[in-house]
């Protein structure tokens, strides 16, 4: 069994914020893979289903970002899960918009949601880092992550969420490379090559025939 926790803040006010891309990711998985309706449990909203042969619980903490660890830890204790069974989806300032990196363990890099989870269960879990870009200066970070995605972000955001849903079964199975490949096929699809070839006759000039007539013959032919 796996626990997929998406990080964000509860309520309509924050629903479209950059900080809530973790919520968006697990919501897309639930919608595309026939999971149960969301219900309240563990100070969170949860949805249950299967990804391939693996039972998966999706979780959205309702305790606000900086207290995400409490509901995540409570769910893990209830289901008797180890840190290796947890995957956390969260926004990542240090990745360009639309980029994704799968990481196992490591520090929280100042992310308040991860910091809280580390306090409750430690760092030895997988995380799906979802790039939202950086505003350019640390003083602008808070306002940036708590503002909505711009209309210009719609295309790459949709591609990223589709890729996550496409690769969800591989992620649940522990197949990180296949998951990453599924995301890449959506966010960086291979370029199409043209198979159209110009007609040979249109490319090659007609051969010039050498005029072997004598000057007298040329003159006579003009008056024929």
Phi and psi in degrees as GROMACS dihedral restraints (atoms count N, CA, C in turn):
[ dihedral_restraints ]
;  ai    aj    ak    al  type     phi  dphi    fc
    3     4     5     6     1  -123.9    20    10
    4     5     6     7     1   151.0    20    10
    6     7     8     9     1  -116.5    20    10
    7     8     9    10     1   118.0    20    10
    9    10    11    12     1  -103.9    20    10
   10    11    12    13     1   112.3    20    10
   12    13    14    15     1  -107.9    20    10
   13    14    15    16     1   120.5    20    10
   15    16    17    18     1   -97.1    20    10
   16    17    18    19     1   134.7    20    10
   18    19    20    21     1   -98.3    20    10
   19    20    21    22     1   144.1    20    10
   21    22    23    24     1   177.6    20    10
   22    23    24    25     1  -169.0    20    10
   24    25    26    27     1  -116.6    20    10
   25    26    27    28     1   143.2    20    10
   27    28    29    30     1   -78.6    20    10
   28    29    30    31     1   155.9    20    10
   30    31    32    33     1   101.3    20    10
   31    32    33    34     1   154.1    20    10
   33    34    35    36     1   -62.1    20    10
   34    35    36    37     1   -29.2    20    10
   36    37    38    39     1   -59.0    20    10
   37    38    39    40     1   -33.9    20    10
   39    40    41    42     1  -104.7    20    10
   40    41    42    43     1    -1.9    20    10
   42    43    44    45     1   -55.7    20    10
   43    44    45    46     1   -37.4    20    10
   45    46    47    48     1  -101.3    20    10
   46    47    48    49     1    10.4    20    10
   48    49    50    51     1   -67.1    20    10
   49    50    51    52     1   152.5    20    10
   51    52    53    54     1   -59.7    20    10
   52    53    54    55     1   -35.1    20    10
   54    55    56    57     1   -63.8    20    10
   55    56    57    58     1   -17.1    20    10
   57    58    59    60     1   -99.0    20    10
   58    59    60    61     1    14.8    20    10
   60    61    62    63     1   -63.7    20    10
   61    62    63    64     1   -25.6    20    10
   63    64    65    66     1   -65.3    20    10
   64    65    66    67     1   -42.5    20    10
   66    67    68    69     1   -58.3    20    10
   67    68    69    70     1   -46.1    20    10
   69    70    71    72     1   -58.9    20    10
   70    71    72    73     1   -38.6    20    10
   72    73    74    75     1   -64.7    20    10
   73    74    75    76     1   -48.2    20    10
   75    76    77    78     1   -73.2    20    10
   76    77    78    79     1   -29.3    20    10
   78    79    80    81     1   -64.4    20    10
   79    80    81    82     1   -38.8    20    10
   81    82    83    84     1   -67.4    20    10
   82    83    84    85     1   -41.0    20    10
   84    85    86    87     1   -60.0    20    10
   85    86    87    88     1   -46.2    20    10
   87    88    89    90     1   -60.2    20    10
   88    89    90    91     1   -44.1    20    10
   90    91    92    93     1   -68.4    20    10
   91    92    93    94     1   -39.7    20    10
   93    94    95    96     1   -81.3    20    10
   94    95    96    97     1   -22.2    20    10
   96    97    98    99     1  -115.5    20    10
   97    98    99   100     1    19.2    20    10
   99   100   101   102     1    66.3    20    10
  100   101   102   103     1    37.2    20    10
  102   103   104   105     1   -74.6    20    10
  103   104   105   106     1   165.4    20    10
  105   106   107   108     1   -66.6    20    10
  106   107   108   109     1   159.8    20    10
  108   109   110   111     1   -58.1    20    10
  109   110   111   112     1   150.8    20    10
  111   112   113   114     1   -67.5    20    10
  112   113   114   115     1   138.9    20    10
  114   115   116   117     1  -140.3    20    10
  115   116   117   118     1   160.2    20    10
  117   118   119   120     1   -85.7    20    10
  118   119   120   121     1   130.6    20    10
  120   121   122   123     1  -167.7    20    10
  121   122   123   124     1   146.3    20    10
  123   124   125   126     1    61.1    20    10
  124   125   126   127     1    31.8    20    10
  126   127   128   129     1    57.0    20    10
  127   128   129   130     1    38.2    20    10
  129   130   131   132     1  -151.6    20    10
  130   131   132   133     1   173.6    20    10
  132   133   134   135     1  -107.3    20    10
  133   134   135   136     1   134.3    20    10
  135   136   137   138     1  -127.1    20    10
  136   137   138   139     1   154.2    20    10
  138   139   140   141     1  -141.7    20    10
  139   140   141   142     1   138.1    20    10
  141   142   143   144     1  -118.7    20    10
  142   143   144   145     1   149.8    20    10
  144   145   146   147     1  -177.3    20    10
  145   146   147   148     1  -164.8    20    10
  147   148   149   150     1  -127.6    20    10
  148   149   150   151     1   141.9    20    10
  150   151   152   153     1  -120.8    20    10
  151   152   153   154     1   103.0    20    10
  153   154   155   156     1    66.7    20    10
  154   155   156   157     1  -128.5    20    10
  156   157   158   159     1   -92.4    20    10
  157   158   159   160     1     0.5    20    10
  159   160   161   162     1  -100.2    20    10
  160   161   162   163     1   128.7    20    10
  162   163   164   165     1   -76.1    20    10
  163   164   165   166     1   135.5    20    10
  165   166   167   168     1  -134.1    20    10
  166   167   168   169     1   135.9    20    10
  168   169   170   171     1  -108.2    20    10
  169   170   171   172     1   124.5    20    10
  171   172   173   174     1   -94.8    20    10
  172   173   174   175     1   139.7    20    10
  174   175   176   177     1  -138.2    20    10
  175   176   177   178     1   134.0    20    10
  177   178   179   180     1  -122.4    20    10
  178   179   180   181     1   105.0    20    10
  180   181   182   183     1   -57.7    20    10
  181   182   183   184     1   137.6    20    10
  183   184   185   186     1  -108.2    20    10
  184   185   186   187     1    19.6    20    10
  186   187   188   189     1  -101.6    20    10
  187   188   189   190     1    11.1    20    10
  189   190   191   192     1    74.4    20    10
  190   191   192   193     1   155.5    20    10
  192   193   194   195     1   -53.6    20    10
  193   194   195   196     1   -47.1    20    10
  195   196   197   198     1   -74.8    20    10
  196   197   198   199     1     0.2    20    10
  198   199   200   201     1  -124.3    20    10
  199   200   201   202     1    25.1    20    10
  201   202   203   204     1   -60.5    20    10
  202   203   204   205     1   -29.2    20    10
  204   205   206   207     1   -64.3    20    10
  205   206   207   208     1   -30.3    20    10
  207   208   209   210     1   -63.1    20    10
  208   209   210   211     1   -55.1    20    10
  210   211   212   213     1   -67.3    20    10
  211   212   213   214     1   -34.0    20    10
  213   214   215   216     1   -63.2    20    10
  214   215   216   217     1   -46.7    20    10
  216   217   218   219     1   -63.3    20    10
  217   218   219   220     1   -39.8    20    10
  219   220   221   222     1   -63.9    20    10
  220   221   222   223     1   -42.3    20    10
  222   223   224   225     1   -64.8    20    10
  223   224   225   226     1   -40.5    20    10
  225   226   227   228     1   -65.6    20    10
  226   227   228   229     1   -38.6    20    10
  228   229   230   231     1   -67.9    20    10
  229   230   231   232     1   -39.7    20    10
  231   232   233   234     1   -62.8    20    10
  232   233   234   235     1   -44.4    20    10
  234   235   236   237     1   -88.7    20    10
  235   236   237   238     1     1.0    20    10
  237   238   239   240     1    57.1    20    10
  238   239   240   241     1    51.1    20    10
  240   241   242   243     1  -102.1    20    10
  241   242   243   244     1   152.5    20    10
  243   244   245   246     1   -97.2    20    10
  244   245   246   247     1   161.8    20    10
  246   247   248   249     1   -52.8    20    10
  247   248   249   250     1   -31.4    20    10
  249   250   251   252     1   -65.9    20    10
  250   251   252   253     1   -16.1    20    10
  252   253   254   255     1   -90.4    20    10
  253   254   255   256     1    -1.8    20    10
  255   256   257   258     1  -103.0    20    10
  256   257   258   259     1   135.1    20    10
  258   259   260   261     1  -124.3    20    10
  259   260   261   262     1   126.5    20    10
  261   262   263   264     1  -109.6    20    10
  262   263   264   265     1   129.7    20    10
  264   265   266   267     1  -103.6    20    10
  265   266   267   268     1   125.2    20    10
  267   268   269   270     1  -150.3    20    10
  268   269   270   271     1   160.2    20    10
  270   271   272   273     1   -72.2    20    10
  271   272   273   274     1   148.6    20    10
  273   274   275   276     1  -135.5    20    10
  274   275   276   277     1   112.4    20    10
  276   277   278   279     1   -67.9    20    10
  277   278   279   280     1   -30.0    20    10
  279   280   281   282     1   -85.5    20    10
  280   281   282   283     1     6.8    20    10
  282   283   284   285     1  -116.6    20    10
  283   284   285   286     1   143.6    20    10
  285   286   287   288     1   -62.3    20    10
  286   287   288   289     1   152.4    20    10
  288   289   290   291     1   -53.6    20    10
  289   290   291   292     1   129.8    20    10
  291   292   293   294     1    90.6    20    10
  292   293   294   295     1    -8.1    20    10
  294   295   296   297     1   -85.5    20    10
  295   296   297   298     1   153.9    20    10
  297   298   299   300     1  -136.7    20    10
  298   299   300   301     1   139.6    20    10
  300   301   302   303     1  -134.9    20    10
  301   302   303   304     1   134.1    20    10
  303   304   305   306     1   -98.4    20    10
  304   305   306   307     1   128.5    20    10
  306   307   308   309     1  -132.9    20    10
  307   308   309   310     1   142.9    20    10
  309   310   311   312     1  -111.6    20    10
  310   311   312   313     1   119.7    20    10
  312   313   314   315     1    69.2    20    10
  313   314   315   316     1  -167.9    20    10
  315   316   317   318     1   101.0    20    10
  316   317   318   319     1  -179.2    20    10
  318   319   320   321     1   -79.8    20    10
  319   320   321   322     1   174.3    20    10
  321   322   323   324     1   -93.1    20    10
  322   323   324   325     1   -10.2    20    10
  324   325   326   327     1    52.3    20    10
  325   326   327   328     1    33.1    20    10
  327   328   329   330     1    84.3    20    10
  328   329   330   331     1    -0.7    20    10
  330   331   332   333     1   -75.1    20    10
  331   332   333   334     1   120.0    20    10
  333   334   335   336     1   -64.0    20    10
  334   335   336   337     1   -34.7    20    10
  336   337   338   339     1   -66.9    20    10
  337   338   339   340     1   -45.5    20    10
  339   340   341   342     1   -66.2    20    10
  340   341   342   343     1   -38.9    20    10
  342   343   344   345     1   -56.4    20    10
  343   344   345   346     1   -45.2    20    10
  345   346   347   348     1   -65.1    20    10
  346   347   348   349     1   -41.0    20    10
  348   349   350   351     1   -64.1    20    10
  349   350   351   352     1   -40.5    20    10
  351   352   353   354     1   -62.2    20    10
  352   353   354   355     1   -35.7    20    10
  354   355   356   357     1   -66.1    20    10
  355   356   357   358     1   -29.7    20    10
  357   358   359   360     1   -93.9    20    10
  358   359   360   361     1   -37.3    20    10
  360   361   362   363     1  -129.8    20    10
  361   362   363   364     1    -5.5    20    10
  363   364   365   366     1    92.3    20    10
  364   365   366   367     1   178.8    20    10
  366   367   368   369     1   -94.2    20    10
  367   368   369   370     1    -2.4    20    10
  369   370   371   372     1   -84.8    20    10
  370   371   372   373     1    60.8    20    10
  372   373   374   375     1  -138.5    20    10
  373   374   375   376     1   164.7    20    10
  375   376   377   378     1   -83.8    20    10
  376   377   378   379     1   150.0    20    10
  378   379   380   381     1  -138.2    20    10
  379   380   381   382     1   140.9    20    10
  381   382   383   384     1  -102.0    20    10
  382   383   384   385     1   107.6    20    10
  384   385   386   387     1   -88.1    20    10
  385   386   387   388     1   119.3    20    10
  387   388   389   390     1  -109.9    20    10
  388   389   390   391     1   111.2    20    10
  390   391   392   393     1   -66.6    20    10
  391   392   393   394     1   130.4    20    10
  393   394   395   396     1  -122.3    20    10
  394   395   396   397     1     0.1    20    10
  396   397   398   399     1    78.8    20    10
  397   398   399   400     1   172.7    20    10
  399   400   401   402     1  -121.2    20    10
  400   401   402   403     1   140.4    20    10
  402   403   404   405     1   -70.9    20    10
  403   404   405   406     1   -10.9    20    10
  405   406   407   408     1   109.9    20    10
  406   407   408   409     1   -22.8    20    10
  408   409   410   411     1  -147.0    20    10
  409   410   411   412     1   141.0    20    10
  411   412   413   414     1   -62.3    20    10
  412   413   414   415     1   -27.2    20    10
  414   415   416   417     1   -69.4    20    10
  415   416   417   418     1   -16.3    20    10
  417   418   419   420     1   -99.9    20    10
  418   419   420   421     1    -1.6    20    10
  420   421   422   423     1   -62.5    20    10
  421   422   423   424     1   -48.7    20    10
  423   424   425   426     1   -58.8    20    10
  424   425   426   427     1   -48.3    20    10
  426   427   428   429     1   -65.3    20    10
  427   428   429   430     1   -34.3    20    10
  429   430   431   432     1   -67.0    20    10
  430   431   432   433     1   -50.5    20    10
  432   433   434   435     1   -70.6    20    10
  433   434   435   436     1   -25.3    20    10
  435   436   437   438     1   -95.6    20    10
  436   437   438   439     1    17.2    20    10
  438   439   440   441     1  -110.0    20    10
  439   440   441   442     1   157.9    20    10
  441   442   443   444     1   -71.7    20    10
  442   443   444   445     1   153.9    20    10
  444   445   446   447     1   -59.8    20    10
  445   446   447   448     1   143.7    20    10
  447   448   449   450     1   -79.0    20    10
  448   449   450   451     1   161.2    20    10
  450   451   452   453     1   -58.5    20    10
  451   452   453   454     1   -33.0    20    10
  453   454   455   456     1   -66.9    20    10
  454   455   456   457     1   -16.6    20    10
  456   457   458   459     1   -85.6    20    10
  457   458   459   460     1    -8.9    20    10
  459   460   461   462     1   -57.7    20    10
  460   461   462   463     1   -44.3    20    10
  462   463   464   465     1   -66.8    20    10
  463   464   465   466     1   -49.0    20    10
  465   466   467   468     1   -70.2    20    10
  466   467   468   469     1   -32.7    20    10
  468   469   470   471     1   -65.5    20    10
  469   470   471   472     1   -44.0    20    10
  471   472   473   474     1   -63.2    20    10
  472   473   474   475     1   -42.3    20    10
  474   475   476   477     1   -62.1    20    10
  475   476   477   478     1   -42.1    20    10
  477   478   479   480     1   -63.9    20    10
  478   479   480   481     1   -46.2    20    10
  480   481   482   483     1   -65.5    20    10
  481   482   483   484     1   -38.4    20    10
  483   484   485   486     1   -63.3    20    10
  484   485   486   487     1   -42.2    20    10
  486   487   488   489     1   -63.3    20    10
  487   488   489   490     1   -40.0    20    10
  489   490   491   492     1   -62.2    20    10
  490   491   492   493     1   -43.4    20    10
  492   493   494   495     1   -65.3    20    10
  493   494   495   496     1   -42.1    20    10
  495   496   497   498     1   -58.1    20    10
  496   497   498   499     1   -40.2    20    10
  498   499   500   501     1   -94.3    20    10
  499   500   501   502     1     5.5    20    10
  501   502   503   504     1   -60.6    20    10
  502   503   504   505     1   -38.9    20    10
  504   505   506   507     1   -63.7    20    10
  505   506   507   508     1   -41.9    20    10
  507   508   509   510     1   -64.4    20    10
  508   509   510   511     1   -39.8    20    10
  510   511   512   513     1   -63.4    20    10
  511   512   513   514     1   -42.8    20    10
  513   514   515   516     1   -64.0    20    10
  514   515   516   517     1   -31.3    20    10
  516   517   518   519     1   -80.1    20    10
  517   518   519   520     1   -10.5    20    10
  519   520   521   522     1    88.8    20    10
  520   521   522   523     1    14.6    20    10
  522   523   524   525     1   -95.6    20    10
  523   524   525   526     1    81.8    20    10
  525   526   527   528     1   -59.3    20    10
  526   527   528   529     1   -45.7    20    10
  528   529   530   531     1   -59.9    20    10
  529   530   531   532     1   -40.0    20    10
  531   532   533   534     1   -68.2    20    10
  532   533   534   535     1   -36.5    20    10
  534   535   536   537     1   -62.8    20    10
  535   536   537   538     1   -48.2    20    10
  537   538   539   540     1   -61.7    20    10
  538   539   540   541     1   -36.8    20    10
  540   541   542   543     1   -66.8    20    10
  541   542   543   544     1   -40.3    20    10
  543   544   545   546     1   -62.2    20    10
  544   545   546   547     1   -40.1    20    10
  546   547   548   549     1   -66.5    20    10
  547   548   549   550     1   -43.0    20    10
  549   550   551   552     1   -63.6    20    10
  550   551   552   553     1   -34.9    20    10
  552   553   554   555     1   -64.3    20    10
  553   554   555   556     1   -26.4    20    10
  555   556   557   558     1   -87.6    20    10
  556   557   558   559     1   -41.4    20    10
  558   559   560   561     1   -88.6    20    10
  559   560   561   562     1   -25.8    20    10
  561   562   563   564     1  -138.0    20    10
  562   563   564   565     1    66.4    20    10
  564   565   566   567     1   -63.8    20    10
  565   566   567   568     1   149.3    20    10
  567   568   569   570     1   -61.9    20    10
  568   569   570   571     1   144.0    20    10
  570   571   572   573     1   -71.3    20    10
  571   572   573   574     1   141.6    20    10
  573   574   575   576     1   -83.0    20    10
  574   575   576   577     1   138.7    20    10
  576   577   578   579     1  -106.2    20    10
  577   578   579   580     1   141.0    20    10
  579   580   581   582     1   -77.5    20    10
  580   581   582   583     1   135.6    20    10
  582   583   584   585     1  -104.3    20    10
  583   584   585   586     1     5.1    20    10
  585   586   587   588     1   -76.4    20    10
  586   587   588   589     1   127.8    20    10
  588   589   590   591     1  -116.2    20    10
  589   590   591   592     1   133.6    20    10
  591   592   593   594     1   -67.2    20    10
  592   593   594   595     1   145.2    20    10
  594   595   596   597     1   -61.8    20    10
  595   596   597   598     1   141.9    20    10
  597   598   599   600     1   -63.1    20    10
  598   599   600   601     1   -36.3    20    10
  600   601   602   603     1   -66.6    20    10
  601   602   603   604     1   -30.5    20    10
  603   604   605   606     1   -77.9    20    10
  604   605   606   607     1   -18.3    20    10
  606   607   608   609     1   -95.5    20    10
  607   608   609   610     1   -36.7    20    10
  609   610   611   612     1   -93.3    20    10
  610   611   612   613     1   125.6    20    10
  612   613   614   615     1   -70.1    20    10
  613   614   615   616     1   149.7    20    10
  615   616   617   618     1   -64.9    20    10
  616   617   618   619     1   141.0    20    10
  618   619   620   621     1   -66.2    20    10
  619   620   621   622     1   142.1    20    10
  621   622   623   624     1   -88.8    20    10
  622   623   624   625     1   121.2    20    10
  624   625   626   627     1   -82.7    20    10
  625   626   627   628     1   133.8    20    10
  627   628   629   630     1   -74.3    20    10
  628   629   630   631     1   130.8    20    10
  630   631   632   633     1   -86.3    20    10
  631   632   633   634     1   108.6    20    10
  633   634   635   636     1   -97.8    20    10
  634   635   636   637     1    10.7    20    10
  636   637   638   639     1   -73.3    20    10
  637   638   639   640     1   152.0    20    10
  639   640   641   642     1   -77.8    20    10
  640   641   642   643     1   160.9    20    10
  642   643   644   645     1   -55.5    20    10
  643   644   645   646     1   -36.3    20    10
  645   646   647   648     1   -67.7    20    10
  646   647   648   649     1   -40.6    20    10
  648   649   650   651     1   -65.8    20    10
  649   650   651   652     1   -38.5    20    10
  651   652   653   654     1   -62.1    20    10
  652   653   654   655     1   -41.8    20    10
  654   655   656   657     1   -66.1    20    10
  655   656   657   658     1   -41.9    20    10
  657   658   659   660     1   -65.8    20    10
  658   659   660   661     1   -37.4    20    10
  660   661   662   663     1   -66.9    20    10
  661   662   663   664     1   -25.3    20    10
  663   664   665   666     1   -68.0    20    10
  664   665   666   667     1   -25.0    20    10
  666   667   668   669     1  -103.4    20    10
  667   668   669   670     1     8.6    20    10
